Amino acid sequence: MTTCGHLDQVRDVAPDSTAGCSDCLAIGSRWVHLRMCLSCGHVACCDSSPNRHATAHSTGTSHPVIRSMEPGEDWRWCYVDRTVV
């Protein structure tokens, strides 16, 4: 079982958007599911979405941990360790 060594980067943050994927909204695109960065609160779309903004955000900022923004879901994912945390 893989463990995550990045939980120290998780912050108590508020989402930067409640309307949807911040990046998709800016370019007029669509998304499938939403994720929130737990380092800065950036809301972005999942890898099933056309633009994969959550992964792009993590890669561009080195923010490792996201959580699902979908109703009824409470999981978190670490991009670096590639595991649910």
N, CA, C and O of each residue as an XYZ file, in Angstrom:
340
protein
N       0.840     -1.182      0.000
C       0.000      0.000      0.000
C       0.885      1.245      0.000
O       1.803      1.360      0.813
N       0.611      2.161     -0.899
C       1.367      3.397     -1.007
C       0.883      4.397      0.033
O      -0.317      4.515      0.281
N       1.811      5.109      0.632
C       1.454      6.161      1.572
C       1.807      7.518      0.970
O       2.598      7.609      0.031
N       1.217      8.552      1.517
C       1.439      9.906      1.008
C       2.330     10.681      1.969
O       2.062     10.738      3.169
N       3.369     11.263      1.443
C       4.263     12.085      2.239
C       4.019     13.573      2.047
O       4.891     14.389      2.345
N       2.838     13.934      1.551
C       2.577     15.338      1.213
C       1.424     15.958      1.987
O       0.979     17.059      1.666
N       0.941     15.261      2.999
C      -0.189     15.793      3.767
C       0.170     17.067      4.515
O      -0.720     17.816      4.918
N       1.462     17.326      4.709
C       1.879     18.569      5.355
C       1.601     19.790      4.473
O       1.667     20.924      4.947
N       1.292     19.563      3.194
C       0.984     20.660      2.276
C      -0.518     20.931      2.164
O      -0.931     21.845      1.450
N      -1.332     20.143      2.863
C      -2.777     20.344      2.878
C      -3.089     21.520      3.803
O      -2.632     21.561      4.946
N      -3.859     22.459      3.304
C      -4.230     23.663      4.057
C      -5.750     23.711      4.223
O      -6.483     23.023      3.512
N      -6.207     24.518      5.156
C      -7.637     24.778      5.333
C      -7.990     25.908      4.372
O      -7.906     27.083      4.731
N      -8.382     25.556      3.161
C      -8.628     26.534      2.107
C     -10.086     26.493      1.664
O     -10.766     25.476      1.798
N     -10.538     27.601      1.143
C     -11.878     27.689      0.566
C     -11.754     27.592     -0.952
O     -10.743     28.018     -1.511
N     -12.755     27.042     -1.627
C     -12.692     26.959     -3.089
C     -12.667     28.337     -3.737
O     -13.372     29.245     -3.297
N     -11.857     28.495     -4.779
C     -11.783     29.785     -5.469
C     -12.948     29.984     -6.441
O     -13.093     31.056     -7.029
N     -13.776     28.954     -6.610
C     -14.949     29.054     -7.471
C     -16.034     28.137     -6.936
O     -15.754     27.017     -6.507
N     -17.245     28.601     -6.960
C     -18.371     27.738     -6.630
C     -19.219     27.494     -7.875
O     -20.204     26.757     -7.827
N     -18.832     28.117     -8.991
C     -19.588     28.010    -10.233
C     -19.099     26.869    -11.123
O     -19.808     26.470    -12.048
N     -17.904     26.335    -10.864
C     -17.359     25.268    -11.692
C     -15.864     25.373    -11.817
O     -15.215     26.049    -11.020
N     -15.309     24.710    -12.810
C     -13.871     24.740    -13.064
C     -13.460     26.165    -13.444
O     -13.925     26.708    -14.446
N     -12.598     26.752    -12.647
C     -12.165     28.133    -12.898
C     -11.574     28.297    -14.286
O     -11.849     29.278    -14.977
N     -10.758     27.330    -14.691
C     -10.077     27.420    -15.983
C     -11.036     27.216    -17.147
O     -10.946     27.919    -18.154
N     -11.962     26.255    -17.020
C     -12.956     26.038    -18.073
C     -13.876     27.252    -18.208
O     -14.212     27.662    -19.319
N     -14.274     27.815    -17.090
C     -15.130     29.008    -17.138
C     -14.427     30.140    -17.887
O     -15.063     30.883    -18.635
N     -13.115     30.269    -17.684
C     -12.355     31.340    -18.326
C     -12.270     31.169    -19.846
O     -12.170     32.159    -20.571
N     -12.310     29.918    -20.337
C     -12.180     29.686    -21.773
C     -13.485     29.228    -22.427
O     -13.522     28.947    -23.625
N     -14.536     29.156    -21.642
C     -15.841     28.748    -22.185
C     -15.932     27.270    -22.503
O     -16.643     26.871    -23.426
N     -15.217     26.457    -21.743
C     -15.228     25.015    -21.972
C     -16.135     24.323    -20.960
O     -16.760     24.971    -20.121
N     -16.197     22.996    -21.054
C     -17.047     22.218    -20.155
C     -16.186     21.276    -19.323
O     -15.004     21.080    -19.609
N     -16.788     20.698    -18.296
C     -16.084     19.756    -17.430
C     -17.016     18.617    -17.072
O     -18.229     18.703    -17.264
N     -16.423     17.529    -16.537
C     -17.195     16.365    -16.113
C     -17.359     16.378    -14.595
O     -18.481     16.380    -14.089
N     -16.251     16.386    -13.876
C     -16.259     16.413    -12.410
C     -15.277     17.466    -11.928
O     -14.353     17.846    -12.648
N     -15.485     17.934    -10.703
C     -14.644     18.984    -10.148
C     -13.747     18.465     -9.031
O     -14.118     17.568     -8.274
N     -12.561     19.052     -8.950
C     -11.582     18.758     -7.912
C     -11.100     20.082     -7.330
O     -11.092     21.102     -8.019
N     -10.694     20.063     -6.045
C     -10.165     21.277     -5.420
C      -8.762     21.011     -4.890
O      -8.527     20.016     -4.204
N      -7.845     21.893     -5.208
C      -6.479     21.820     -4.708
C      -6.503     22.115     -3.208
O      -7.078     23.114     -2.777
N      -5.882     21.249     -2.426
C      -5.881     21.438     -0.975
C      -4.688     22.259     -0.487
O      -4.478     22.399      0.718
N      -3.910     22.801     -1.425
C      -2.857     23.747     -1.057
C      -3.335     25.186     -1.197
O      -2.966     26.055     -0.408
N      -4.186     25.435     -2.243
C      -4.575     26.828     -2.515
C      -6.072     27.041     -2.748
O      -6.520     28.187     -2.790
N      -6.855     25.975     -2.901
C      -8.292     26.119     -3.107
C      -8.727     26.231     -4.557
O      -9.911     26.431     -4.828
N      -7.797     26.106     -5.495
C      -8.145     26.208     -6.915
C      -9.088     25.069     -7.307
O      -8.797     23.902     -7.045
N     -10.212     25.407     -7.932
C     -11.186     24.420     -8.390
C     -10.942     24.180     -9.876
O     -10.903     25.115    -10.675
N     -10.780     22.901    -10.227
C     -10.460     22.553    -11.608
C     -11.140     21.233    -11.974
O     -11.656     20.523    -11.111
N     -11.130     20.920    -13.270
C     -11.808     19.725    -13.770
C     -10.918     18.491    -13.696
O      -9.690     18.579    -13.679
N     -11.578     17.341    -13.652
C     -10.918     16.038    -13.500
C     -10.288     15.560    -14.806
O     -10.411     16.207    -15.847
N      -9.618     14.429    -14.730
C      -8.969     13.855    -15.911
C      -9.946     13.266    -16.916
O      -9.551     12.962    -18.041
N     -11.203     13.098    -16.547
C     -12.224     12.667    -17.508
C     -12.757     13.845    -18.312
O     -13.477     13.654    -19.292
N     -12.414     15.042    -17.911
C     -12.833     16.258    -18.607
C     -11.870     16.536    -19.765
O     -10.716     16.111    -19.723
N     -12.333     17.240    -20.788
C     -11.488     17.477    -21.966
C     -10.153     18.165    -21.667
O      -9.154     17.865    -22.320
N     -10.115     19.071    -20.704
C      -8.907     19.870    -20.485
C      -8.030     19.433    -19.314
O      -6.900     19.904    -19.182
N      -8.532     18.545    -18.469
C      -7.746     17.998    -17.347
C      -7.039     19.097    -16.538
O      -5.845     18.995    -16.255
N      -7.780     20.138    -16.172
C      -7.185     21.286    -15.499
C      -6.643     20.991    -14.104
O      -5.679     21.631    -13.682
N      -7.233     20.042    -13.374
C      -6.717     19.738    -12.029
C      -5.300     19.174    -12.114
O      -4.423     19.566    -11.344
N      -5.082     18.256    -13.049
C      -3.738     17.705    -13.242
C      -2.779     18.789    -13.709
O      -1.642     18.853    -13.242
N      -3.223     19.636    -14.622
C      -2.372     20.732    -15.107
C      -2.009     21.679    -13.972
O      -0.876     22.155    -13.897
N      -2.957     21.951    -13.095
C      -2.683     22.831    -11.951
C      -1.629     22.198    -11.039
O      -0.687     22.868    -10.617
N      -1.791     20.925    -10.743
C      -0.827     20.251     -9.877
C       0.570     20.249    -10.501
O       1.563     20.502     -9.819
N       0.634     19.963    -11.790
C       1.925     19.940    -12.486
C       2.566     21.322    -12.512
O       3.770     21.456    -12.291
N       1.771     22.339    -12.780
C       2.299     23.700    -12.900
C       2.677     24.360    -11.586
O       3.516     25.261    -11.560
N       2.062     23.917    -10.494
C       2.307     24.567     -9.201
C       3.039     23.684     -8.198
O       3.512     24.171     -7.171
N       3.132     22.401     -8.487
C       3.674     21.402     -7.547
C       2.794     21.254     -6.309
O       3.274     20.818     -5.262
N       1.521     21.609     -6.411
C       0.563     21.353     -5.333
C       0.116     19.905     -5.479
O      -0.497     19.560     -6.490
N       0.402     19.044     -4.498
C       0.234     17.611     -4.704
C      -1.148     17.014     -4.436
O      -1.505     16.019     -5.067
N      -1.932     17.583     -3.528
C      -3.139     16.893     -3.059
C      -4.405     17.657     -3.454
O      -4.509     18.869     -3.263
N      -5.367     16.908     -4.012
C      -6.672     17.459     -4.364
C      -7.750     16.663     -3.633
O      -7.493     15.594     -3.079
N      -8.960     17.214     -3.647
C     -10.102     16.447     -3.151
C     -11.222     16.581     -4.151
O     -11.283     17.534     -4.928
N     -12.115     15.595     -4.112
C     -13.288     15.646     -4.976
C     -14.228     16.741     -4.477
O     -14.392     16.938     -3.273
N     -14.830     17.436     -5.409
C     -15.852     18.443     -5.086
C     -17.247     17.914     -5.400
O     -18.225     18.658     -5.327
N     -17.342     16.637     -5.747
C     -18.620     16.055     -6.110
C     -19.443     15.749     -4.863
O     -18.898     15.278     -3.865
N     -20.752     16.013     -4.908
C     -21.625     15.722     -3.764
C     -21.526     14.251     -3.348
O     -21.583     13.354     -4.189
N     -21.381     14.022     -2.065
C     -21.320     12.678     -1.528
C     -19.947     12.026     -1.590
O     -19.783     10.906     -1.106
N     -18.966     12.690     -2.166
C     -17.609     12.147     -2.240
C     -16.696     12.900     -1.280
O     -16.761     14.125     -1.177
N     -15.840     12.152     -0.576
C     -14.933     12.814      0.371
C     -13.496     12.314      0.249
O     -12.721     12.424      1.199
N     -13.135     11.769     -0.904
C     -11.783     11.257     -1.084
C     -10.809     12.355     -1.499
O     -11.196     13.396     -2.031
N      -9.524     12.082     -1.234
C      -8.433     12.972     -1.645
C      -7.423     12.145     -2.443
O      -7.313     10.934     -2.252
N      -6.688     12.811     -3.337
C      -5.713     12.139     -4.189
C      -4.404     12.912     -4.164
O      -4.389     14.139     -4.259
N      -3.306     12.177     -4.034
C      -1.978     12.785     -4.122
C      -1.413     12.466     -5.497
O      -1.226     11.298     -5.838
N      -1.138     13.501     -6.291
C      -0.580     13.315     -7.620
C       0.843     12.762     -7.556
O       1.215     11.933     -8.386
N       1.630     13.195     -6.605
C       3.022     12.779     -6.510
C       3.121     11.290     -6.166
O       3.833     10.536     -6.829
N       2.406     10.884     -5.132
C       2.471      9.502     -4.668
C       1.472      8.587     -5.383
O       1.483      7.372     -5.186
N       0.608      9.182     -6.215
C      -0.380      8.440     -6.998
C      -1.201      7.505     -6.112
O      -1.302      6.304     -6.361
N      -1.787      8.104     -5.063
C      -2.571      7.309     -4.130
C      -3.705      8.130     -3.530
O      -3.634      9.356     -3.448
N      -4.744      7.428     -3.117
C      -5.840      8.046     -2.364
C      -5.331      8.252     -0.945
O      -4.713      7.363     -0.359
N      -5.597      9.432     -0.401
C      -5.138      9.739      0.962
C      -6.304     10.111      1.854
O      -6.109     10.401      3.035
